[in-house]
Amino acid sequence: MHAFDVLGDPVRRRILELLAGGEQTSGELTAAIQAEFGITQPAVSAHLRVLRESGFATVRAAGARRLYAVDTAPLREVDEWLGQFRRFWEQRLDALATELARGCRDRRRETEEP
């Protein structure tokens, strides 16, 4: 499965967002996803399987629990692919930063004047 097919699903993106905060059990992930999306435990398990099989998540056994974590390798590949498009938004973000700094400077000058 292509990386963007994996990331195109909002449930899988949310699971990765949850895992970005650190390792979590399958039970913790299932409870959070069920609460947010209203899907069944087997559906959550299917999304976790897709993330494992596509390399976006790792799983390890800790006693009876299964702990999931993000595997960053596929995300680095996505980041590299997006690199060819960064020039389209980096200039705009730089311009925004300049305008924000200018506004802060102007406000500072206004408060310093008697």
MDAnalysis code that builds the backbone (N, CA, C; Angstrom):
import MDAnalysis as mda
import numpy as np

u = mda.Universe.empty(342, n_residues=114, atom_resindex=np.repeat(np.arange(114), 3), trajectory=True)
u.add_TopologyAttr("name", ["N", "CA", "C"] * 114)
u.add_TopologyAttr("resid", np.arange(1, 115))
u.add_TopologyAttr("resname", ["MET", "HIS", "ALA", "PHE", "ASP", "VAL", "LEU", "GLY", "ASP", "PRO", "VAL", "ARG", "ARG", "ARG", "ILE", "LEU", "GLU", "LEU", "LEU", "ALA", "GLY", "GLY", "GLU", "GLN", "THR", "SER", "GLY", "GLU", "LEU", "THR", "ALA", "ALA", "ILE", "GLN", "ALA", "GLU", "PHE", "GLY", "ILE", "THR", "GLN", "PRO", "ALA", "VAL", "SER", "ALA", "HIS", "LEU", "ARG", "VAL", "LEU", "ARG", "GLU", "SER", "GLY", "PHE", "ALA", "THR", "VAL", "ARG", "ALA", "ALA", "GLY", "ALA", "ARG", "ARG", "LEU", "TYR", "ALA", "VAL", "ASP", "THR", "ALA", "PRO", "LEU", "ARG", "GLU", "VAL", "ASP", "GLU", "TRP", "LEU", "GLY", "GLN", "PHE", "ARG", "ARG", "PHE", "TRP", "GLU", "GLN", "ARG", "LEU", "ASP", "ALA", "LEU", "ALA", "THR", "GLU", "LEU", "ALA", "ARG", "GLY", "CYS", "ARG", "ASP", "ARG", "ARG", "ARG", "GLU", "THR", "GLU", "GLU", "PRO"])
u.atoms.positions = np.array([
    [0.851, -1.172, 0.000],
    [0.000, 0.000, 0.000],
    [0.900, 1.240, 0.000],
    [0.576, 2.203, -0.807],
    [1.341, 3.449, -0.905],
    [1.146, 4.285, 0.356],
    [2.170, 5.035, 0.732],
    [2.127, 5.839, 1.965],
    [0.915, 6.759, 2.011],
    [0.581, 7.377, 0.887],
    [-0.543, 8.313, 0.896],
    [-1.888, 7.590, 0.970],
    [-1.936, 6.338, 0.557],
    [-3.144, 5.544, 0.772],
    [-3.328, 5.282, 2.261],
    [-2.227, 5.009, 2.932],
    [-2.273, 4.780, 4.380],
    [-2.676, 6.067, 5.092],
    [-2.016, 7.174, 4.754],
    [-2.258, 8.447, 5.436],
    [-3.553, 9.120, 5.011],
    [-4.140, 8.658, 3.925],
    [-5.377, 9.256, 3.429],
    [-6.581, 8.963, 4.307],
    [-6.465, 7.982, 5.165],
    [-7.590, 7.626, 6.028],
    [-7.523, 8.404, 7.336],
    [-8.596, 9.115, 7.708],
    [-8.560, 9.938, 8.922],
    [-8.365, 9.130, 10.209],
    [-8.844, 7.897, 10.247],
    [-8.664, 7.072, 11.445],
    [-7.188, 6.728, 11.611],
    [-6.545, 6.327, 10.528],
    [-5.123, 5.978, 10.615],
    [-4.273, 7.207, 10.931],
    [-4.637, 8.358, 10.361],
    [-3.902, 9.586, 10.713],
    [-4.041, 9.879, 12.189],
    [-5.240, 9.706, 12.743],
    [-5.461, 9.986, 14.162],
    [-4.682, 9.011, 15.040],
    [-4.637, 7.754, 14.640],
    [-3.854, 6.779, 15.394],
    [-2.388, 7.209, 15.423],
    [-1.862, 7.628, 14.286],
    [-0.469, 8.090, 14.252],
    [-0.277, 9.327, 15.120],
    [-1.253, 10.226, 15.124],
    [-1.160, 11.407, 15.994],
    [-1.102, 10.987, 17.460],
    [-1.920, 10.021, 17.837],
    [-1.907, 9.532, 19.208],
    [-0.559, 8.886, 19.539],
    [-0.029, 8.134, 18.596],
    [1.253, 7.465, 18.821],
    [2.424, 8.443, 18.817],
    [2.252, 9.588, 18.198],
    [3.326, 10.581, 18.195],
    [3.638, 11.045, 19.616],
    [2.668, 10.922, 20.514],
    [2.871, 11.284, 21.912],
    [3.601, 10.208, 22.705],
    [3.807, 9.063, 22.115],
    [4.511, 7.974, 22.787],
    [3.782, 6.661, 22.614],
    [4.451, 5.634, 23.006],
    [3.934, 4.269, 22.898],
    [2.607, 4.139, 23.645],
    [1.663, 3.391, 23.045],
    [0.351, 3.171, 23.672],
    [-0.080, 1.727, 23.470],
    [-0.902, 1.264, 24.377],
    [-1.431, -0.087, 24.238],
    [-2.534, -0.099, 23.186],
    [-2.795, -1.285, 22.668],
    [-3.889, -1.409, 21.699],
    [-5.209, -1.027, 22.358],
    [-5.367, -1.328, 23.648],
    [-6.596, -0.968, 24.354],
    [-6.785, 0.532, 24.463],
    [-5.702, 1.256, 24.760],
    [-5.783, 2.721, 24.844],
    [-6.145, 3.315, 23.493],
    [-5.496, 2.812, 22.452],
    [-5.773, 3.311, 21.102],
    [-7.211, 3.007, 20.698],
    [-7.633, 1.790, 20.970],
    [-8.996, 1.387, 20.606],
    [-10.031, 2.262, 21.309],
    [-9.836, 2.496, 22.599],
    [-10.794, 3.322, 23.351],
    [-10.856, 4.739, 22.784],
    [-9.707, 5.319, 22.483],
    [-9.679, 6.688, 21.961],
    [-10.338, 6.767, 20.586],
    [-10.016, 5.825, 19.724],
    [-10.559, 5.842, 18.359],
    [-12.059, 5.542, 18.373],
    [-12.476, 4.608, 19.197],
    [-13.908, 4.313, 19.286],
    [-14.674, 5.539, 19.772],
    [-14.120, 6.265, 20.730],
    [-14.792, 7.456, 21.249],
    [-14.873, 8.558, 20.200],
    [-13.826, 8.707, 19.413],
    [-13.793, 9.791, 18.425],
    [-14.545, 9.460, 17.141],
    [-14.453, 8.219, 16.696],
    [-15.004, 7.860, 15.385],
    [-16.212, 6.938, 15.450],
    [-16.482, 6.376, 16.618],
    [-17.634, 5.494, 16.758],
    [-17.534, 4.211, 15.964],
    [-16.324, 3.684, 15.790],
    [-16.162, 2.434, 15.043],
    [-15.899, 1.289, 16.012],
    [-16.033, 0.078, 15.527],
    [-15.910, -1.109, 16.369],
    [-14.445, -1.442, 16.653],
    [-14.244, -2.288, 17.654],
    [-12.891, -2.747, 17.987],
    [-12.253, -3.486, 16.813],
    [-12.976, -4.371, 16.102],
    [-12.365, -5.028, 14.948],
    [-11.941, -4.029, 13.859],
    [-12.701, -2.948, 13.694],
    [-12.328, -1.933, 12.692],
    [-11.046, -1.220, 13.114],
    [-10.918, -0.914, 14.398],
    [-9.691, -0.288, 14.893],
    [-8.519, -1.240, 14.690],
    [-8.725, -2.505, 14.993],
    [-7.671, -3.512, 14.804],
    [-7.234, -3.589, 13.346],
    [-8.185, -3.472, 12.444],
    [-7.847, -3.496, 11.012],
    [-6.969, -2.301, 10.642],
    [-7.272, -1.129, 11.187],
    [-6.448, 0.054, 10.920],
    [-5.053, -0.116, 11.517],
    [-4.972, -0.678, 12.706],
    [-3.668, -0.935, 13.319],
    [-2.856, -1.920, 12.479],
    [-3.524, -2.923, 11.936],
    [-2.846, -3.894, 11.077],
    [-2.295, -3.215, 9.827],
    [-3.073, -2.341, 9.207],
    [-2.598, -1.612, 8.022],
    [-1.360, -0.785, 8.378],
    [-1.409, -0.104, 9.522],
    [-0.259, 0.705, 9.941],
    [0.972, -0.163, 10.185],
    [0.795, -1.336, 10.793],
    [1.914, -2.260, 11.016],
    [2.469, -2.786, 9.700],
    [1.572, -3.272, 8.850],
    [2.009, -3.912, 7.609],
    [2.640, -2.926, 6.635],
    [2.244, -1.662, 6.714],
    [2.818, -0.650, 5.820],
    [4.062, -0.011, 6.426],
    [4.398, -0.401, 7.658],
    [5.624, 0.078, 8.283],
    [5.498, 1.375, 9.060],
    [4.298, 1.923, 9.188],
    [4.114, 3.178, 9.909],
    [4.085, 2.985, 11.426],
    [3.808, 1.771, 11.873],
    [3.747, 1.503, 13.310],
    [4.452, 0.186, 13.604],
    [4.996, 0.118, 14.807],
    [5.580, -1.125, 15.295],
    [4.747, -1.587, 16.480],
    [4.844, -2.866, 16.769],
    [4.124, -3.415, 17.921],
    [5.065, -4.366, 18.645],
    [4.968, -4.355, 19.966],
    [5.736, -5.297, 20.764],
    [4.842, -5.807, 21.884],
    [5.088, -7.027, 22.249],
    [4.321, -7.633, 23.332],
    [4.974, -7.284, 24.664],
    [4.138, -6.944, 25.626],
    [4.580, -6.700, 26.998],
    [3.602, -7.452, 27.890],
    [3.913, -8.706, 28.150],
    [2.961, -9.560, 28.864],
    [1.764, -9.809, 27.966],
    [0.581, -9.537, 28.487],
    [-0.641, -9.744, 27.711],
    [-0.990, -8.535, 26.850],
    [-0.248, -7.455, 27.027],
    [-0.552, -6.219, 26.284],
    [0.286, -6.129, 25.016],
    [-0.249, -5.396, 24.039],
    [0.479, -5.100, 22.801],
    [0.689, -3.593, 22.778],
    [1.942, -3.188, 22.703],
    [2.290, -1.773, 22.714],
    [2.666, -1.317, 21.307],
    [2.019, -0.257, 20.865],
    [2.251, 0.296, 19.536],
    [3.083, 1.563, 19.632],
    [3.892, 1.790, 18.603],
    [4.711, 2.997, 18.508],
    [4.820, 3.389, 17.038],
    [5.150, 4.641, 16.804],
    [5.347, 5.129, 15.435],
    [6.697, 4.628, 14.930],
    [6.738, 4.215, 13.686],
    [8.000, 3.947, 12.992],
    [8.185, 5.109, 12.024],
    [9.238, 5.876, 12.196],
    [9.391, 7.120, 11.437],
    [9.925, 6.940, 10.020],
    [10.405, 5.763, 9.666],
    [10.992, 5.574, 8.330],
    [10.027, 5.959, 7.204],
    [8.788, 5.455, 7.183],
    [7.880, 5.848, 6.103],
    [7.549, 7.343, 6.134],
    [7.519, 7.927, 7.324],
    [7.235, 9.360, 7.420],
    [8.376, 10.188, 6.833],
    [9.601, 9.713, 6.986],
    [10.745, 10.405, 6.363],
    [10.621, 10.359, 4.844],
    [10.164, 9.232, 4.316],
    [9.966, 9.118, 2.872],
    [8.897, 10.098, 2.388],
    [7.819, 10.232, 3.141],
    [6.766, 11.194, 2.796],
    [7.328, 12.609, 2.853],
    [8.106, 12.905, 3.886],
    [8.714, 14.221, 4.031],
    [9.635, 14.528, 2.843],
    [10.411, 13.551, 2.418],
    [11.289, 13.753, 1.260],
    [10.468, 14.049, 0.002],
    [9.382, 13.331, -0.191],
    [8.537, 13.557, -1.357],
    [7.930, 14.953, -1.311],
    [7.470, 15.362, -0.127],
    [6.883, 16.699, 0.019],
    [7.904, 17.808, -0.193],
    [9.183, 17.480, -0.021],
    [10.246, 18.473, -0.178],
    [10.182, 19.210, -1.500],
    [9.783, 18.531, -2.545],
    [9.714, 19.178, -3.861],
    [8.628, 20.251, -3.938],
    [7.717, 20.262, -2.963],
    [6.627, 21.232, -2.963],
    [6.783, 22.325, -1.911],
    [7.760, 22.189, -1.037],
    [7.916, 23.147, 0.063],
    [8.081, 24.580, -0.413],
    [8.711, 24.746, -1.549],
    [8.950, 26.110, -2.036],
    [7.642, 26.876, -2.241],
    [6.538, 26.155, -2.429],
    [5.259, 26.811, -2.650],
    [4.709, 27.457, -1.384],
    [5.031, 26.901, -0.225],
    [4.508, 27.497, 0.998],
    [5.573, 28.129, 1.877],
    [6.847, 27.781, 1.699],
    [7.869, 28.368, 2.556],
    [7.985, 29.877, 2.366],
    [7.890, 30.361, 1.122],
    [7.960, 31.804, 0.886],
    [6.801, 32.514, 1.582],
    [5.634, 31.913, 1.513],
    [4.466, 32.534, 2.156],
    [4.617, 32.537, 3.678],
    [5.157, 31.459, 4.221],
    [5.373, 31.410, 5.665],
    [6.437, 32.410, 6.095],
    [7.486, 32.573, 5.288],
    [8.505, 33.582, 5.584],
    [7.893, 34.973, 5.556],
    [7.033, 35.231, 4.567],
    [6.384, 36.539, 4.470],
    [5.468, 36.769, 5.668],
    [4.773, 35.738, 6.093],
    [3.914, 35.851, 7.268],
    [4.746, 36.164, 8.507],
    [5.875, 35.492, 8.668],
    [6.751, 35.753, 9.816],
    [7.242, 37.195, 9.807],
    [7.560, 37.713, 8.624],
    [8.009, 39.104, 8.507],
    [6.898, 40.052, 8.928],
    [5.687, 39.805, 8.466],
    [4.563, 40.676, 8.811],
    [4.246, 40.611, 10.309],
    [4.309, 39.433, 10.885],
    [4.073, 39.307, 12.319],
    [5.131, 40.070, 13.120],
    [6.376, 39.953, 12.707],
    [7.453, 40.679, 13.393],
    [7.255, 42.184, 13.242],
    [6.847, 42.608, 12.064],
    [6.603, 44.032, 11.824],
    [5.474, 44.535, 12.723],
    [4.409, 43.758, 12.852],
    [3.290, 44.150, 13.705],
    [3.705, 44.227, 15.165],
    [4.500, 43.281, 15.631],
    [4.998, 43.319, 17.016],
    [5.868, 44.544, 17.237],
    [6.716, 44.843, 16.269],
    [7.596, 46.003, 16.382],
    [6.773, 47.286, 16.440],
    [5.754, 47.394, 15.591],
    [4.917, 48.591, 15.572],
    [4.154, 48.753, 16.888],
    [3.642, 47.655, 17.434],
    [2.938, 47.718, 18.719],
    [3.886, 48.127, 19.840],
    [5.090, 47.626, 19.809],
    [6.083, 48.003, 20.810],
    [6.384, 49.494, 20.738],
    [6.531, 49.983, 19.534],
    [6.805, 51.432, 19.357],
    [5.646, 52.275, 19.870],
    [4.423, 51.824, 19.630],
    [3.243, 52.567, 20.076],
    [3.177, 52.642, 21.597],
    [3.535, 51.551, 22.271],
    [3.471, 51.564, 23.729],
    [4.642, 52.312, 24.348],
    [5.743, 52.454, 23.610],
    [6.911, 53.162, 24.145],
    [6.794, 54.661, 23.983],
    [5.980, 55.114, 23.035],
    [5.835, 56.564, 22.807],
    [4.993, 57.189, 23.921],
    [5.408, 58.393, 24.385],
    [4.645, 59.058, 25.468],
    [3.301, 59.576, 25.022],
])
